[in-house]
Structures are given as structure tokens and as C-alpha cells.
């Protein structure tokens, strides 16, 4: 066992896959000698060399265009976009080309491509560098979407993403970079489309993603002190989505909450609530409840950003207020 931080786990997971497959290359801004702006690629240049770990110009379109072309020829690629907000700059290539190529060629062309990017708020980077945009990618057919919450999941889901024949958008949360845990020795390979029950409970189900997972777990501890038993599900993968685990949990608890950092309008939690309301309507003892960021640009001021993003206290208070069915 070795203790790794979330940021160290990113480099660990990439290195595991680059050792396994000598064809795998990585592209991005400042990922080589600088070790990444979030220090998530430290040591990769030294081990794998400049032919496989390549710094690029400050051009997201160039990064994704080069990665797409290489992947279409069969070269597996990990491409880094420094901030997930900049997916918008490359949206035509991602949504119209990368996501559609396998379908439009009837499987003759696959794209073994992982697009890594730093996602989410909580670190005072302001409205253009703090967005949670996983819901943007979730809505595009042909993309797989992953957002790990723990270092072990970073390594295992990175392996699953690299080995998948379809393009995967891999969201690394900026606010989790310093968190750490012991990870198992040896090769770690996870499975896309599998959620994890992080805490067993009987009174309600909370589905959370990335940085909202530890907050949901802390809120569940507070609720337990009040005699309320919350089951916490780490969704982990939005596409494919593990509806079985979520629906089985709701069938047991009878109540469903989502905790999401997306702005409220059309967040991923809305889709989960739609599924649960349709598939588990008769299991529900009350309305589904979404705990979200308001539909606003995230402020840079620390007090305002903290007020906007769902906090442990907000999760706790919302559950306490609504557990009896109140709005």
C-alpha cells in the first residue's frame, strides 16, 4: 500500500497505462518539464521522454485536433485541457467529430482518446476557470464521462478510460487535489459505468459526484447524530450511468437527493431525478430533492463562492428540512 494524493494519483494512473502500452502518448500545455499546472503529471517526462509526453502551444483547438487525428489512426492518446471551461473552445471537435466518428464510420474508426481536464470550483479561480461542466459532456451521445472522487478511483478509472475504445472525458476536481488515501499495490483497473456506495443507510439516498462526495459523507455523519440514516452513492461515471445501484438504493430508502456542483438548470442531477421518478415512483415516500449551485456564474470572492457551491451545512439542513416531505 502507498499513500498518494489525488494529484499524485493522476500521474500514477497515467504512468501505469504508459508502461503497459508503449504506443500511448500524452499532449497538453505545460505537462512535460513543468509537471502540469496542477502538478498532476510530475515525473512523466523523465520516465517516458519528450516523444510520448509532449508540451503543446497554448491552443486548446490544436491539442484536441492533434489528439483526435492521432486517435483516428489508432494511436491511443491522453490529451489535457488545463481547465474544463476551455472545453467550450473545442466544442465543435468534441461534440461533432470525436463523439460521432465511430458511429458515422460504422465502427471502422474508433477513437482511443481520453481528454483529461481540471473541473469545478472551490479554489477562487473565478467565473471562467471554476465551472463544473460534466453535464455539458453528458448530453452528447458518443462521449463517456467520468469524475472520480478518490485517489484510488483516479487510478482505476484512468486505466478503464485509456483501455476503452470510445472517447472519454475525464474530470479531475481541482478542490480534491490535496486529498490523499492509501491505494493498493499492483495494477489497478476499474470499470466504467459503476457507482460506489460509500456509506450504507436506510432513510434516504444521496447521490453525489467528485468534490460533493466527501461533503455528502460529512453531512451524513451529522444526520446520523440526529438519528437519520443516509446512504451515500458516489456516482463516479455519468456515461455509462449505473442506474441499477441508484434504483436499488432508492427502493430500500424511499427518498432520493442529489448533490451537484453544476448550476441548477439542466444539471446531471435533473437526469437522475427523472430516472428515479419514472423507474422508482412507487418506491418513493416523498419528492426527489436536488441540492445544487444556483444558476449563476461562480464568483471569485471566497465568501460568495462558498455560499454558491453546496456545502456540508447546506446538505444537512436541506435533508433535515425535507425529510418529512416539506418543500
C-alpha positions in Angstrom: 0.0 0.0 0.0 1.2 3.5 -0.8 -0.4 6.8 0.3 -1.0 9.1 -2.7 -2.7 12.4 -3.0 -5.3 12.9 -5.7 -2.9 14.9 -7.9 -0.2 12.2 -7.4 -2.7 9.5 -8.3 -3.3 11.2 -11.7 0.4 10.8 -12.6 0.4 7.3 -11.1 -2.5 6.2 -13.2 -1.1 7.6 -16.4 2.3 6.0 -15.8 0.6 2.7 -15.2 -1.0 2.8 -18.6 2.0 4.2 -20.4 4.2 1.4 -19.1 1.5 -1.1 -20.2 1.1 0.3 -23.7 4.3 1.8 -25.4 2.1 3.5 -28.1 0.2 5.7 -25.6 1.2 9.4 -25.8 0.1 12.5 -23.9 -0.4 16.0 -25.1 -1.1 19.3 -23.3 0.1 22.7 -22.0 3.0 22.6 -19.5 2.5 18.8 -18.9 6.2 17.9 -19.5 9.0 19.8 -17.7 6.6 21.8 -15.6 4.7 18.7 -14.4 1.4 20.3 -15.1 -0.2 23.4 -13.8 -1.8 21.4 -11.0 1.3 19.1 -10.7 -0.6 16.1 -11.9 2.0 14.9 -14.5 5.2 15.2 -12.4 7.8 12.6 -13.4 6.2 11.5 -16.6 8.6 13.3 -18.9 11.6 11.9 -17.0 10.3 8.3 -17.3 8.7 8.4 -20.8 10.6 11.1 -22.7 9.5 14.0 -24.9 8.2 11.9 -27.7 5.5 10.5 -25.5 4.9 13.4 -23.1 4.6 16.4 -25.4 4.1 20.1 -24.4 1.9 22.0 -26.8 1.2 25.6 -27.6 -1.4 27.4 -25.7 -4.1 26.3 -28.1 -6.9 24.0 -26.9 -8.1 23.5 -30.5 -4.6 22.4 -31.5 -4.4 20.0 -28.6 -7.8 18.4 -29.3 -7.3 18.5 -33.1 -3.9 16.7 -32.9 -5.2 14.2 -30.3 -8.3 13.4 -32.5 -6.2 12.9 -35.6 -3.7 10.6 -33.8 -6.5 8.6 -32.2 -8.3 8.2 -35.5 -5.1 6.5 -36.8 -5.1 4.1 -33.9 -2.6 5.8 -31.6 -4.0 5.9 -28.0 -3.9 9.5 -26.7 -4.4 11.3 -23.4 -5.0 15.0 -24.0 -5.1 17.5 -21.2 -7.2 20.7 -21.3 -5.9 22.8 -18.4 -9.4 23.9 -17.3 -12.7 22.2 -18.1 -14.2 25.6 -19.0 -12.0 25.6 -22.2 -13.9 22.6 -23.5 -16.1 25.3 -24.9 -13.2 26.4 -27.2 -13.0 22.8 -28.7 -16.7 22.0 -28.6 -17.2 21.5 -32.4 -14.4 18.9 -32.5 -15.6 17.1 -29.3 -19.3 17.2 -29.9 -19.5 16.9 -33.7 -16.4 15.0 -34.7 -14.9 13.0 -31.8 -18.3 11.9 -30.4 -19.7 10.9 -33.8 -16.8 9.3 -35.7 -17.2 5.7 -34.6 -20.9 5.8 -35.3 -20.6 7.6 -38.7 -17.9 5.1 -39.9 -19.9 2.1 -38.7 -17.1 1.2 -36.3 -14.4 1.2 -38.8 -12.7 4.1 -37.0 -12.5 4.2 -33.2 -11.0 7.0 -31.1 -8.9 5.6 -28.2 -8.8 9.1 -26.6 -9.0 10.4 -23.1 -9.5 14.1 -22.6 -8.4 15.0 -19.0 -9.4 18.3 -17.5 -9.5 20.1 -14.2 -13.1 20.7 -13.2 -15.1 22.6 -10.6 -14.8 25.4 -8.1 -13.7 26.0 -4.5 -10.3 27.4 -5.3 -11.1 31.0 -6.1 -10.4 31.0 -9.8 -13.4 33.0 -10.9 -16.3 32.5 -13.3 -14.2 31.4 -16.4 -12.0 28.9 -14.5 -14.3 27.3 -11.9 -17.2 25.8 -13.8 -18.4 22.3 -13.4 -19.2 21.2 -17.0 -19.6 17.5 -16.8 -23.3 17.9 -17.7 -22.2 19.6 -21.0 -20.5 16.4 -22.0 -23.1 14.0 -20.5 -25.7 15.2 -23.0 -23.6 14.4 -26.1 -24.1 10.8 -27.5 -20.8 9.1 -28.1 -18.9 10.5 -25.2 -18.2 8.7 -21.9 -17.9 10.9 -18.8 -16.0 10.1 -15.6 -15.4 12.2 -12.5 -13.5 10.3 -9.7 -13.7 11.4 -6.1 -10.8 9.5 -4.6 -7.1 8.8 -5.5 -7.8 5.1 -5.9 -10.7 5.8 -8.3 -8.5 8.2 -10.2 -6.0 5.4 -10.9 -8.6 2.7 -11.6 -10.9 4.8 -13.7 -8.0 6.3 -15.7 -7.0 2.7 -16.6 -10.6 1.9 -17.6 -10.8 5.1 -19.7 -7.5 4.6 -21.5 -8.4 1.0 -22.4 -11.9 1.9 -23.7 -12.3 2.2 -27.5 -14.6 5.2 -27.1 -13.6 8.8 -26.3 -13.8 9.5 -22.5 -13.9 12.9 -20.8 -12.1 12.5 -17.5 -12.8 15.3 -15.0 -10.3 15.8 -12.2 -11.6 18.1 -9.5 -9.4 21.0 -8.5 -10.6 21.1 -4.9 -9.7 17.4 -4.3 -6.0 17.6 -5.5 -4.6 17.7 -2.0 -6.7 14.9 -0.6 -5.0 11.6 0.0 -5.5 7.9 0.8 -3.7 4.6 0.7 -4.1 2.8 -2.6 -3.5 -0.9 -3.3 -0.2 -2.2 -4.7 -0.1 -3.6 -8.2 -2.1 -2.8 -11.2 -5.4 -1.0 -10.5 -8.1 -1.3 -13.2 -11.7 -0.2 -12.5 -14.9 -0.4 -14.6 -16.7 2.5 -16.3 -20.4 2.7 -15.5 -20.2 1.6 -11.9 -21.3 3.7 -8.9 -20.0 3.0 -5.4 -22.0 3.0 -2.2 -19.7 5.0 0.2 -22.0 4.8 3.2 -24.9 2.4 3.9 -28.1 3.9 5.0 -31.8 3.2 5.4 -33.7 6.5 5.5 -32.6 8.3 2.3 -30.2 8.1 -0.6 -27.8 10.9 -1.6 -26.1 10.7 -5.0 -23.0 12.8 -5.3 -20.1 13.3 -7.6 -16.4 14.3 -7.3 -15.9 17.0 -4.6 -19.5 16.7 -3.5 -18.9 13.1 -2.3 -16.8 13.9 0.8 -19.3 16.7 1.6 -22.2 14.4 1.4 -20.4 11.9 3.6 -19.7 14.5 6.2 -23.4 15.7 6.1 -24.4 12.0 6.5 -22.3 11.8 9.7 -24.2 14.9 11.1 -27.5 13.4 10.1 -26.6 10.2 11.8 -26.2 12.1 15.1 -29.8 13.2 14.7 -30.9 9.6 14.1 -31.3 9.9 10.3 -29.5 7.2 8.3 -28.3 8.4 4.9 -26.9 6.2 2.2 -24.3 8.0 0.1 -23.6 6.9 -3.5 -20.6 8.1 -5.4 -21.9 8.2 -9.0 -18.3 8.3 -10.4 -19.4 7.7 -14.0 -22.2 9.7 -15.7 -21.9 7.9 -19.0 -22.3 5.0 -18.7 -24.6 5.6 -15.7 -25.1 2.9 -13.1 -28.8 3.2 -12.7 -29.1 -0.2 -11.1 -27.2 0.8 -7.9 -29.1 4.0 -7.6 -32.6 2.5 -8.1 -31.8 -0.4 -5.7 -30.8 2.1 -3.1 -33.9 4.2 -3.6 -36.1 1.1 -3.4 -34.5 0.5 0.1 -34.6 4.0 1.4 -37.7 5.6 -0.2 -36.1 9.0 -0.6 -33.7 10.5 -3.1 -31.4 13.5 -3.0 -28.7 14.7 -5.5 -25.8 16.9 -4.6 -24.3 18.5 -7.6 -21.9 21.4 -8.3 -23.5 22.1 -11.7 -25.7 25.2 -12.0 -29.2 24.1 -11.2 -30.7 24.3 -14.8 -30.1 21.0 -16.6 -27.6 19.7 -14.2 -26.8 15.9 -14.2 -29.0 15.6 -11.1 -32.0 16.5 -13.1 -31.5 13.5 -15.3 -31.0 11.2 -12.2 -34.2 12.6 -10.7 -36.1 12.0 -13.9 -34.9 8.4 -14.0 -35.7 7.7 -10.4 -39.1 9.4 -10.6 -40.0 7.3 -13.6 -38.5 4.0 -12.7 -38.9 4.0 -8.9 -42.0 6.2 -8.5 -43.9 3.6 -6.3 -40.8 3.2 -4.1 -40.6 6.9 -3.2 -42.0 8.2 0.1 -41.6 11.8 -0.9 -40.4 14.1 -3.7 -36.9 13.9 -5.0 -34.7 16.8 -3.9 -31.8 18.4 -5.8 -29.1 20.3 -3.9 -27.2 22.4 -6.5 -25.2 25.6 -7.2 -27.6 28.4 -8.3 -27.8 29.3 -12.0 -25.1 32.0 -11.7 -21.5 32.5 -12.8 -19.3 31.4 -9.9 -17.9 34.4 -8.1 -14.2 34.7 -7.2 -14.7 36.1 -3.8 -14.2 33.4 -1.2 -17.3 34.1 0.9 -19.6 34.3 -2.2 -18.1 31.1 -3.9 -18.6 29.2 -0.6 -22.1 30.4 -0.4 -22.9 29.3 -4.0 -21.4 25.8 -4.0 -23.3 23.2 -1.9 -21.7 22.9 1.5 -21.9 20.3 4.2 -24.2 22.5 6.2 -26.5 23.1 3.2 -26.8 19.4 2.5 -27.5 18.7 6.2 -30.1 21.5 6.5 -31.8 20.6 3.3 -32.3 17.0 4.3 -33.4 18.0 7.8 -36.0 20.4 6.3 -37.4 18.0 3.6 -37.1 14.5 5.1 -40.7 14.8 6.3 -41.9 15.8 2.9 -41.8 19.6 3.3 -40.6 21.6 0.2 
